[in-house]
Amino acid sequence: MTAQHRSPAAGTSSLQLSFLFCVLTLAGFLLASEKVVHWFVIPVLLCGVIIGIDAIDWFRGRVGMFDPAGIIGLLGVYFFFLAPLLHVVWDVWLPYIVPPSDWRDWLGGMAMINVIGLLMYRYAREKASTLAPRNTTFWHVDRRRLLVAAGCGLLLSGALQCWVYARFGGVLGFIEAFSDSIGEAYSENSLKGWGSIFMVSESFPVLAMILFAVWASRTAATRSWLVIVAVLLGYFLLKIFFGGLRGSRSNTIWGLFWAAGIVHLWIRPITRKLVFAGLGFLVLFMHVYGFYEDLGGDVLTAFEEGSLNEKNRRSFPDMLLGDFGRADVQAFLLHRLWKSDSDYRYAWGRTYLGSIALLIPSSIWPDRPPTKTKEGTDAEFGAGTYDEGQWYSSHVYGIAGETMLNFGPFPIPLAYLLVGVIVGRLRRFLWGLQPGDTRLLLFPLLVMSCFSILSSDSDNLLFNFIKDGLIPITAVWIGSRVLANPAALRTRAPAAAFPEHVPAI
């Protein structure tokens, strides 16, 4: 039996540990603040226990390091369990809205819906893992073709990024343009219209990482941890130069996740100790870089004056709950839509149509339908309040929130069921990949997209996937020779297990 195989007894043990962890954590919150003493903690606890099973499996090594179920389990414990509790303890909520009389009632309402959704997610994931088709091909790297494809991508992306900085008067001019946009309704308003350029220019770091991984796998010296850590630090600096100065922490964080996945799946396995060390670095980065995101080029002046905390618009709790949680915005939508006098009319799929319309340039289709911003603004502030370019909400609602905007609260569990199908098929796809299959270089992008489905909207998902994946996917596809996969012809282990030949993912 492999380390990733789970017996029923092991699953029961993980359930018990998840229950114990969540109960003890909740007890700590109850002791820390009397505001937590409310019925909402019961469904929130159930959410934590359900999604925590996968997190416990990840900690115990029962699923692979980059198994999408394990990653979603880890992040889901925060998303579904810790974030609602932290909102209540820290008293951090959505700004600029008329709040409900008691946020806890609506947090509890969303948690009840999420309990049903998470159960459907787990059921659909296991079914999809069993029923998904097997891989019948093996993508073998053709180093010469990959060098040409990725090399051309590096030259093009590097030239475009330099051109972008030149158009803004250099790096400092670009930072100033970003600084001027801070505080506006859309945080990158002065950079609007550059999305198609960023899709190409910001692919430089991951292309370089892919080339390093393919050539590093040939020699022992380049697989040493000293070299790998140095490369990852260099990759981090490239991510700052290629896109990080736009003020997006997530762009850098997810880029580092992709790089770590390439190292783990292609060069050498990463231990969980290194993962925890990396998480510590990311938390520090999130906090420090948050000052730049809020202050732009003024951050150095504020630092010299010792007024960083005074000028910073958001505290660390604001950043942690606003950027990586959706508990308050989803609870508020539930509150607004549940009211008997609500004037909001469901979008019935219009937000998804608006996202697809983003694929057509505005120069070709000037009157493209709006994305979820129109529906979100009308839901938050009242029907008819949306005014493009003047007044609109920039909140991100996540899959549950966008489902509510389109169809109301009751179909939310069906959205989680869809996520389960996607995750299950992705796991089955991963189990069928042979070591050295070039699709492993792209797999971290797919894992990132799985969790982003929970926390992002359809327009964000579409833009980020194309921006991050278009050039690397093209380069890997060109640099690969598709062969028959002999393992697909052999008898396979049950879908609940990882086959022996799969790397420790």
N, C-alpha and C positions, 0 to 999 in steps of 0.2 A: 504494500500500500504506500502511495506517495504521501509526502507531507501535506499535500493539498486535499487528500481524500477525507471526506467527513462521514463518519458512521452516524446512525441515529442517536447513539449515546453521546457522541461528541456534540451534536447539535443541541441536545437537552442540556448538557453542561454549559454551553455557551449561553443558552437562554437563562439559566440560573445565575450565571455571572453577570449577565446584562441586567437582570432584575436587581441583583445585589448592588451593583454599581449605581444604578439609577435611584434606588431607594435611599442609599447612603448620601448621594449627592443632593437629593431633594430634602433629606433631613437637615443637611447643612444649610440649605437655603431657608428652610422653615425656622431654624434657630437664628439665622442672621437677620431676618426681617419678618416682622409680623404681617407685612403687606402680602406675603406669599400665601398666607393662610386663607385659602379660597378654593372653591370646588374646581377651578380651572386646572389645578395641579394634577387631578386624577387622569384626564385624557392626555395631558402633556407627559405624564409619567408613562402611560401606555405607549405613546409614540417613541419615547426614549428606549423602552425595553424592546420594542419590535425592531427598530432600526439598529439598536445597539448589539443585537446578535451578530450582525456582520462585522461590526467594529471589533467585538471580542474575538471573532474568528481571525481577523487580520492580526491582532496583537499576539494571538497564540500561534501564528504561522499556519493556520489551517486553510487559508486562502493565500494566493500569491501576492507579492508586494504590490503589483500593479493590476490586480484583479479589480474590475470596475465595481463589483459588488462590495468588496472590502473598502475601497476608496469612498464610495457613496455612504457606506456605513459609518466610517470615521467622521466625515463631514456632516452626515445627517444627524448624528448625535447632537452636534452644535445647532444645526439648522432647525430641528424639530423639538429638541428638548431643552438645551441650555439657553438658547436665544430668548424664548418667551419668558423664562424665569429671570434672566438678566434684565430684560426690559422693565419688569416689575420692580426689581430690587434697585436698579439704577435710575428708574423713573425717566427713561429716555424714550421719546415718542416722535411721531411725525411732526414736523413743524408746519406752520401756516394753515392748519386745518382746524375745524371745529371738532374737538375730540368727543368721543362717547362719554357718558357719565362714569362708566367703569370699564376700563380697557380689559380687565381680567375676564369679564363675561364673554367678550368677543375673541380673546385668545383661546378661551376654553371651547367656544363654538368651532373655531378653525381646527383646534386639536382633535375634536371629535370627528370632523370630516377627514383629517389626516390619518387617524387611526384606521378608518375603513380603507383609505387610499393606500396606506403602507401594507396592509394585509393583502390587498389586491396586487400591489407591486410585487410582493414576495411570491405569490401564487403564479402570476404571469411570468416572472423571471425564471422560476424553476421549470415551468412548462416549455417556455421558449428555449431554454438550454437543452432540453431533450429533443425538441422537434426541429431545431434549426438544421439546415443542410450542412453536410461535411465539406471541408475544404478539399478540392480535387486538384489544386495547382500549387506549385512552389515557385516563389519569385526569387530567382538566383541573381545575385548582384553581378553586373557587368561593369567592372571598375572603369574601363575606358569611357564607356557611354555615360556613366554616372559623373565622372570627372568633367566631361564636356557639358552635360546638362546643368549640374550644380555650379560649375565654373561660370557658365553664361548667366545663371541666375544671380550669382554673387556680383558679377560685374554690373548687371543691370540694376539690382537693388542698391548696390553701393553708389552708383552714379546718380540714381534717382534721389537717394537720401541727401547726398551732397547738393544736388540741385534744389531740393526743398529748403535746405538751410540757406543756400545762396539767395533764393527768392525772398526770404525773410530777413536778409541782411546778416547772415551768419547764425551761429548757435545762440548767441546772446539775443539777437533779434527774434529768433524763434521763441525763446523763453519769454521775451517781452510780449509777443503776440499772445502766448498762452496766458500770461499774467493779466493782460487786458480783458480776457474773456472770463476771468474768475468773478463769480457773483452774478453772471447773467443766467437766464433761464436754462440755456443749454451750455454746458461747461466748455465746449470746444467751438463756440459760435464763430470765432475768428478764423478757425481752421476748417470751417464748413466747405464742402466741395472737394476736399483733398482725399477723401476716402479711397478712391480708385488708385491713387498714387501710393497711399500707405499700404494697400494690399500687396504691392510689389516691393516697396522700399524696405519694409520692416521684416522681410523674410531672410535677410542676410544672416543673422545669428544662427538660426536653426539649420540653414544650408551648410554653414561652416561646421556645425556640430555633427551633421550627418556625414560629411566628408571625413572629419576626424575619426568618427566611430568606425567607419568602414576600413580605414587604413590602420587605426590603432589595434584592431583585432588581429593583425598579422604579426605583431611583435610584442614580446613580453614587457619591454621597457616602457612602451606607451600605455600599457595597462596597469602600471603602478599607481597607487593612490596619490602619490605626490604629483604625478603628471595630471591625473584626472581632476584633482582638486584645483590645480592651477588652471586647467582648461575651463572648468566650471566658473571660476572667478572671472576669467577673461570673457566667457560667455555672458555673465551677468553685466559686465561693463558694456558689452556690445548691445545688450537689450536696453540699457539706459540710453545709449546713443541712438539706437534704431527704435524709436517709439516711446521710450520711457519718459522723455522730456515733454510728452503731451500730457503728462499728469495722470497716467493710468497705472496704478499699482498692480491691478489684475493682469495687465498686459505683461508685466515683468514676472509676476509670480507664476502665472501659468506657463510662461516661457521656460522658467527654471524647472518646473515640473516636467515639461517635455524633455529637456536636456537630461534630467536625472533618469527619466524612463529610457532614453536612448542608451545611457551608460549601463543601466541594469539589464536591459533586454539584449544588448548587442556586445558590450565589452566585458563586464564582470558584474556579478550580483552586488547590490547595495544592501548593507545590513540595516536593521531597524534602528540601531544606535546612531548610524549616520543620518537616518531620516529624522530622528528627534533633534539632532544637532542642527540639521537644516531647517527644521521648524522654528527653532529658537532664533536663527538668523533671519527668517522671514518675518517673524513677529517684530523684531527690532527694525527691520527694513520698513515694514508697514507703518510703524509709529513715526520713524524719522522722515520717511518720504511723504507722509501725510502733511507735514508742514509745507513742503514744496507744492503739493496738490492744492492746498488752501491759500498759500501766499505767493506762489510763483517766484519770480525773480526777486521779490522783496524778502525772501527767506534769509538771505545772507545779512541784509541790513537789520532785520529783526533779531537775528542771532547775535550780531555785534552789539546791539542795544540791550540785549538780555530781555527782550519782550516777545519771545516766541509764543509763550503760552497765552499772553494777553491778546495778541493779534490773530492767533489761530482761531478759525471759525468753529472748529469741531474738536471735541475732546476725544480721547481714545475710546471711551464707550460709544460715542456717536459714530466713530469710524467703524468700530468692530461690528456694531449692530446694523448700521446703515449699509455698509458695503458687503457684508457677508451673511446677512440675515434678511428675512422678508416677513417676520412675524407681525410687526406692527402694521405694515402696509396692507397685508392680506386680512388681518383682523379688522382694519378700518373699512376695507372694501366690503367685507361681510356685513359690517354694521350699516353701511350706507345702502347696500342693496336689499337688506332685510327689512328696512323701515317701510311701513305701510304707505307713507307719503312720498316715497322715493320717486323722483322724476326721471331716473335713468332708464334708458331703453337699451336692451342687450344688443351687442354688435353683430351677433349671429355669423361670426367668421370674418368680419371686415378687418380686424387687426391682422389676421394672417394674410389676407389679400394685400394689405398695405406693406407687409414685410416682403412678400414675393415681388411686389412692384419695385422694391429697391434695386432689383437686378437690372432694371431699365434706367439709364441715365436720365436725370431731370431735363437735360437739353433735348432729349427725344420725347419725353412724356412730362411736360411741365406741370400738369395737373394730376400728378400721381396721387392715389388715395393715401390719406395719412396712416401712420402706423398706430400703435396702441396709445400714442400720446393724446389723441383726440378723445378716445373712449375713457382713458384714465383720468383726464382732466375733468370731463363731464361727470364721471362717477364720483370724484373727490369733491368737486366744488359746485356741482349743479349743472343741469343740461344747458347747453349754449354758452358756457363760459370759455370753451376752447377758442383761442384766437391765434392762428399760426403765425409765428414770428413775434408775437407780442405777449401772449399769456398762455402757458401750457405747463403741465406737470412733467418733470423729468424723472419721476420715480420709475424703478424697475419692479415688476410685480411677481415675477416667477411664473412657473407653469400653472400653479393654482390660481394666482391672481388674474392672469390673462384668460384662463378658462372662465372665471367669474365674469369678467368683462364681456365675454362673448355669449355665454350660455347660463350664467348663474352658478350658485354654489353646488347644486346637487350633482352635476357631471364631473366634479373634481376627481373623485376616485377613479373614474374611467381614464382620466389623464395620467394618473399614476400607474394604472394598468398598462397603458401604452409605454411608459418609461420602463416597466418591467419587461415587456417584450423586447425592447431595444437592448437593454442590459443583458438579458438572457441570450439573445442572438450574438451579441458581441463577445460574451464569454465563450460560447461554443466556437465562434470564429477563432478566438485566441487559442483555445485548446488544440485546434487543428494545425497551428503554425509550427513549422520545423525551425530549429535553431538555424540562424543565418538567412531566414526569409526576410527580404527587405521590407515587407509590410510591418515588421516589428518596429522599424524606425518611425512609422507613422502611428502606431497603436496608441501612444500616450495622448495624441491629439483627440482620438476617439473617446478615450477615458475622460478627458477634460470636458468634452462635449456632453457626456452623459450626466455629469453632475451639474453642468451649466444649464441643462434642461430644467432642473429644479429651481434654480435661482435666477435665471435670465428669461427674457421675453423672446418671441420668435424673431424680431428684427435684430436684436443683439446676437442671437445664436447664428443667424444666417450671415451677418456681417463678419463676426469674429471667425467663423469657420472658413469662410472664403479668404479673409485677410490672412489668417494664420496658415491655412492649408493649401491654397491654390498653387503656389509656386513649389513648395516642398513635395506635394503629391505628384505634381507634374515631373519634377526632377527624378524622384524615385521610380516612377513608372517608366520614364525613358531609360533610366539606368538599370533596368531589370530585364532578365530573360525569363519568360513564363514557361515553366516545365510541369510535367505531370507529377503529382504528389504520391509517391509510392505508399506512404503511410495510410492514405485514404482507402487503399485496397485491402489493408489488414483488418483483422477483427479489432474493434475499438472497445475501450472500457466504457462503462455507463457514463452518461452525460454528467452525472453529479461528481465525477472524479476528473482530475487532470491526468491525461496520459503520461506515461513515464518519460516520453521523449520531449515533452514540453519543458522549456526552461523554467526556472523558479520564478515565475512572474507574480 
